[in-house]
Amino acid sequence: MTVAEQLRLEQTAFVAAVAGKLNDFLATRQSVMSAISQDIDPLMGSISNLVTGGKRLRALMCYWGWRGAGGDAAATEVVTAGSALELFQAAALIHDDIIDRSDTRRGGPSVHRRFSQLHEAQGWALDSERFGHAAAILTGDLCLSFSEETFTDIGEAAASGSQARLIFNLMRAEVMAGQYLDILEEVAGPMRDRAGAVSRAQSIIRFKSAKYSTEHPLALGGALAGASDELLRGYSAFALPLGEAFQLRDDVLGVFGDPVTTGKPAGDDLREGKRTVLVAFTLDQAAPEESRFLDAKLGSPDLSDADVEEIRRIIVDCGALQATEVLIEEFGRAAFTELDLLPLEDLPKTALRKLAEATVSRAA
């Protein structure tokens, strides 16, 4: 069997095992929650919907980190860890959509919007938007609880004080810190020194997204398999720049992506007011009147299609898009250089290379 065939078989089996684990776990929790009240079913349905399908990037990074460190294929520990990561990702998406005031997720209504629609359809009292936000926050919190519960099921390898537990705890804390830095920059950024905007935006993507998308999942899998400190350092050297390239590509797609492919309206990031690296480059490099136009329009929920097109033109003409693409290329090159240095067998190294290629060049 070739490396490519083995990779496909293992990856398919692992993804199926994670899906099965999630289905079984949520089915048991569904019975518990339904015993409390049938009214809680929409919370469980929202979680099940978010963890069904998707790219499974974080779970796969965890799996190949495990395999690269000598872990057995499809062992229960790594399947459980992958499931915990998927639940954590779902919780992060729920809360992120509330923070960003995003009404869509994967081509359908976001969780808070679904609850607002439920309120409206039932003709309930008080404010539908407030109910939607409150219900979604609780759904995200429940999902976080499920993530912790699942991770604990790994057993001794994930116990308090273990390397895996330390990584899992750090990952969650860093995401919360990165989220706060993100919303802080939206309100404080216009008053801060623009010369530091790119640096601040890079710090946000590092802690809000890059580390928990690639670096920590890869290291988590390695730690569960007993990886050496040297291998874990090598994993981080590869996966952190990969995660930064991943988020920079996401930021480009948030402005220039095809809504049919991304599942979000064109220019959604601009309406949400995200002060990304792409936006920071634009504010720094555009003509003064163009920078003022962007500052005035950024974060406006009423941003017109014509405004989006004008901002896109400014981003391209001032060189901000090109500067971001160069940065993506630099991070990607650094990641592949570090990957070549990792002392891994052909199978996990090939798998990580394919994941990295798909991450840097993705269109959704």
N, C-alpha and C positions, 0 to 999 in steps of 0.2 A: 504493500500500500504506500502511495506517495505521501509526502508531507502535506500536500494540499488536500488530499482525500481524508487523511487523518484529522486535519484541522477542521474540515467541514463536518465530519462525523462527531467529533468531540464538542464543537461549538453548538451544533444543532441539539445534541443530547443535553448539554448544560442548560441552554435556553429553555428547552422543554421542561427540564427538572425544576428550574426556577419558577416557571409558570405554574407547574403542578403544586409546588410548595406554597406559592401565594394563594392559589385557589383553595387548597386544603385549609390553610391557616385562616383565611377570611371566612370560609364556610363555618368553621367552628366558632369564630367570633360573631358571626351573623346570628347563630342560634342564641348566644349569650345576650347580644344586644336586643334581639327581637323579644326575648323573654322580659326585658325591661319595658319595651313598648314597640309596637309596630311603627310608630311615628319616627323611629330612629333609622328605619330602612334607607331613606335617602342619603344619610351620611355614609352608610356602608356601601351603597351603590356607587356613590361618587368615588370612594377609594378604589373599589374594584375596577371601575372604568379607567382610572388613571394608571393602574398597575397592569392593565391588560395591553399587551403589545408594546410598542416603543422600540427604541434601538438597543436597549439593555447595555449601553456603553459602560456604565459603572460596574454592573455585575460581571461583564466580560473582562474588564480590566482586572477585577478581583480574581476571576478564575485563572487568567493567564499569569497573574502574579503568583498565585498558588502553584500552578503547574511549573512555572519557572524555578520555583524554590524546591521542587521535588515532590509536591503534593500529588496524590493519586487522582486520576480522572474521575469526575462526577462524584467525589466523596461528599458525604452529607454536610460536613462542616462548611465547605465552600458554597454549596447550594443554599444553605441557610444564610450565610453571609451575603450572598448575592441578593437574596430576597429582602433582607434587612436594608440593604442599600437602595433597592427599588422602592421600598416603602418610605424611606427617608427622602428620596427624590420626589415622590408624589406629594409628601407634606410640603417640601420646599416650593413646588410648583403652585400648590394651592395658596400658600401665603404670598408668594411672589406676585401672583396675578391680582391679589387684593391690593398689595402695595402699589403695583404699577397701574391699577385701574384698568386692567386688561379684560375685556369681555369675551375673548376667544382663547381657546386652547385646542390645538390639533384639529382645527377646522370646525369645532363646535363650541358651545357656550362654556366659559370657565365655570368653576364650581360655585363661586359666589353669584355668578349670573344665573346659574341653574336654580339656585335657591330663591333668588329674586323672582324668577319666572314662576316658580312654584307658589310663592306668596300671591302673585298677581292672578294666577289661574284659580286659586282657591278663594280669592276675594277676602283675604284676611285683613285684620285691622292694622293700623299704624303703617310705618314706612317700609316698603318692599326692599329698598336698597340696603337699609340698615339691617333688616332681617337677613338678607343675603350675605352681607359681610360677617355678621355675627355667627351665622350657621357655618360658613366656610372656615372661619377661624377655628371653631370647635372641631370641624372635620379634619383640618390640618393637624390640630393638637392630638386628636385621636390617632391619626396616622403616624405621628411621631411616637406616640405610646406603643403602637403596634411594631414600629421599627425597633425600638429598644427591647420589647418583649421577644421579638424574633432573634435579635442578635444574642440575647442572653441564652437562648435555646442551644447555641453552639456548644456551650458547656465550659469545661476547664480552660480551653484554649482562648476563650474570650472573657475569662474571669477578671475580677478587679486586680489591677496591677500587672496584667499581662500586656505584652507589646501590642497585641491586636486591640485590646480595650483602650489603651492609651491613644492609639491612632483613631479609633472610632469616636472617642470623646472629643479629641482635638478637632476632628473634621466638623463635628456638629457645632462646636463653639465658634470656629472660624467662619462658618457660613453665616451665623447670626451677626457676627462682627462685620463681615463684608456687606451684609444687607443694610446694616445701619449706616455704614460709610456711604453706601449708594444713595439712600434717601437724604442723608446729610448733604451730599454734594449737590443734589437737585435744588435744595433751598439755599445753601450757603455758597455754592459754586459761583453764581453771578457776582458775589461780593468779594470773592477771593482772587488772589493773583493768578492771572491766566497763564503766566509762565510755568506754574506748577500743575496746571490742569491735566496734562498728559500723564504726569507721574502719579497724580491722585487717582486718575481713571485706571491706570495699570494696577495700582494697589487694590482697587475695588474688585477688578476682575480676578485678581490672584486669589483673594480670600473668599469672595462671594461664589465663584464658579470654578476656577481652574483647579484648585487643590481638591475639591470634593468631586470633580468630574473625572479626574484621571489620577492625580498623584496619590491621594489617600486610598482609593479603592485598590490600586495596584499594590501599594505597600501593605494594605490590610490582608490581601490574599497571601502575600509573601510572609507576613508575620504569622499568620495562622499555620503556615507550613513549616515554620521554624527557620526562616531566612536569616542569614547573618546580617550584622549591621552594615557590612560592606555592600552586600547585595541590595539592602534597603536604600542605602545612599545612592546606589546606581539607579534603582527604580525611580527615585525622586528626581535625579538629574535628567532622566529621560522624560518622565511624565509631567513635570511641572511646566516646561516650555510647551509641551504638547497641549496641555490644558489651556494655556494662555492663547495659543493659536486657535484652539477650539472656540473660545469665547470671543476673540476678535472676529472670527468668521461669523459667529452668531450676530455680532453687532452690525456687521456689513449687511447680513441678510435681513436684519430688522429694519433697514432703510431701503435696500435695493432688491430684496428677495421677492420672488413670485408668490403672491398670496395662495395660489393653488397648491404650491409645493410646501410653503412654510406653515400654512394653516392659520395665518394671521393677516389682517388687513395691511395693505402697503403703507409704509411709513408709520407703523404702530409705535415703534420706539420713539419717534419724534413727538407723537401725541402724548406719550407717557412721560416725556421730559427726561429721558435717560441721557446723562452726561457721560457718554462712552468715550473711549479713546478716539474714535472716529469724529465725534463732535468736538472733542478737545483740540484735535489737529485742525479742524475747520475754524474754530474760534481764534486760533493762534495764527493761521495762515491766510484767512480770507481778508478782503478789503474791509476797512472799518465799518462802512455802511452795511456790508453783507453780514459781518459779525453781529451788528446790532439787530439786523433783521432776524437772524437765527436766535439770538437771545430772547427777542420779543415773542417769537412764535413757539419756541421749544416748550413743551408741556401743555400746550393748548389743546383741550379735547375737541375744539371746533376747527382744528387745522384743516383747511380745505385741500382737495387734491392738487389744486394749482399751487398752493403753498408748499406741499410736499415736493412737487416737481421743481419748484424754484430752489428749495433747500438742497435737493439732489444735485441740481446744476452747480450750486455754490460749492458743494463738497467735492465734486469732480474737478471743476475749473481751478479751485485753489490748490489742488494737489493733495487734499486730505485723504481721499480714497486711495490714491497711489501710495501715500505714506503708510497707511494702515496695511495695505497689501504687502508692502516691503517688510513691515513688522511681522506679519503672519509668516512670510517666507523665512525670515530670520529665526523665529521661534521654531518653525518646522524643521529647519536645517539643524538647529541645535539639538532638537529632540532625536532626529535620526542619527546624528553623530554619536550621541550618548547611547542610543540603542545598539549601535554597532559594537560598543565597548562592553556591553553587558555579557557576562559569562553564562549564556543560556544555550540550551540545546536548540536544534533547528526548529522544532515544532513551536514552542512558545515564542521564540524570536520572530518567526514568520507571522504568527498570529498577531503579535504586537505591532509589527510593521504594517500589516493590513489594516488594523484598527487605526493606526496613526494616519495612514494615507487617506482613509475614509473620513477621518475627523477633520483634517486640514482642508480637504477639497470638497466637503459636503455642500449640498445646495438646499438643505432643509434642516 
